[in-house]
């Protein structure tokens, strides 16, 4: 399928190709595509941090393909949350950016994870966490609990 071809390009050696592949995935993935979600989640342990960043972005694109409250969207964002402890600061930062864009405002579990990232040893991760917190915290920061 075209989506399978796009998923292969998510691990391309060229960062520009990977970026376009994420954009194409968001445009072409069919509503609630469980196969695409499973394949992308399986690639999150790739040895290359740049490729892992791309797969995290792809999970954000897949999360957008599910209806609000759909199980696949939550599963995609849970996999993104798992990257908040990645060995690469760049991957952690991208995960926070994706959560800021896609997580449901006021989701207490996401808020807790983002708050924990405010203690990250890397300055850019802490900055991304602060920005993400603004996006994901509901009024009072704990809605949805």
N, C-alpha and C positions, 0 to 999 in steps of 0.2 A: 504494500500500500504506500501511498505518498508519505504518510505519517512515519512509517518505518524508515523510509529513506531519509527523512528529516532527522529522525532520532540518531541515525548513524552520523550525520553531519555535526551533531552536538559535541562529538569527540574529535572533530577535525583538528589538524595541526594549526590551522590558520584561525586566529581569534576572530577575525572579521566574518569568516564563514560561520563560525559558531554563533556569533551574534545574530546573523541573518537567520540561522536555523531556529533560534528561539522565537524570533518574530514570526517566521513561517509556521512554526508549531502552533502558536497562539491563533493564527488565522485559519489553519487547516484542521486542527484536531477536532474530531467530532465530539459533540455533546457527550460528556461523561464517558470518555474513552479509557476504560479500565486497563486495557492492554498497554497503551502508551504510558499510563501512570506506573504500572508494574515495571516496564522496561527502564524508565527513567530512574525510578527509585533504586533499581538494582545497580545502576552505574555510579551511585554516590560515593563509592569507595575508590574511585579511579585514582591512580597514583599521582596524576598531574593536578595541582591545585587550580590551575586555570580552567581545566575541563570540569572539575567539581563545581566551580563557580557557575559555569554554563548550565550544568544539570540543575543547580539550585534555581537559577532563573527559569529554566524549563518547567520546574515544579510550580513556580508561580503562575506560568502561563496555563498549565493544566488545572490548577486550582480555580482559575477564572472560567474554565469550561464546565464547571459543575454548578447546579442551581444552589442558591443560598441554603445552607444546612445539609447539602448533599454529602454523603459519606466520603466520596472520592476527593472532594475539595479539602475536607478536613484531613484525610490521609496524606494528601500532598503537602499541606502546611505542617502536619506533624513531622514529616520527613525533613522539611526545611528547618523546623525547630531543632531537629537532631544535629544539624550542621552548626548550631551555635557553639558547639564544643569541638569543631574541626581544628586540626593542628595549624591550619593556615588562617592568619588574621584576615586575609582578603576574602576567604570563603565565609568566615563568620560575619564580616561586614555585609557581604551580598545577601546572606540569609536574613540579616536584620532589615535590609532594604526591601526584600521581598515580603517579609512579614508586615512592614509598614504599608506596603501597597495592597496586600491581599487579605490580611487577617481581619476578622470581624472586630470592629471597635468594641472595646469593653470585655473581650475574652480574657478572663482572669488568668488562665494558664499561660497564654501568650504574654500578658502583661508581666507575670512573675518571671518568665524566662528573659524578657527584655530587661527588666530591672536588674537581674543577675548579671547581665552583660555590661552594666554600668561599672562593674569592678574589673573588667577585662584589662590585662596588662598593656594592651595596645591602644594608644590614643585614638586612632581612627575608628576602632571598634566601639570605644566608649562614646564617641561622637555619633556614630550611626545608631547606637542604642538610645541615646538621648532623643535623636530625631524620631526613631521608631516609637518611642514611648509616647511622644506627642500624638502620633497617628493612631496608636492602638489603645491607648488608655481612654476609657469612657469617663464620663463626668465623675470625678472623685477617684478615677483610676481603677475601680474595682467592680464596675458593672458586669453583669453576666455571671457572677459567682453565685 
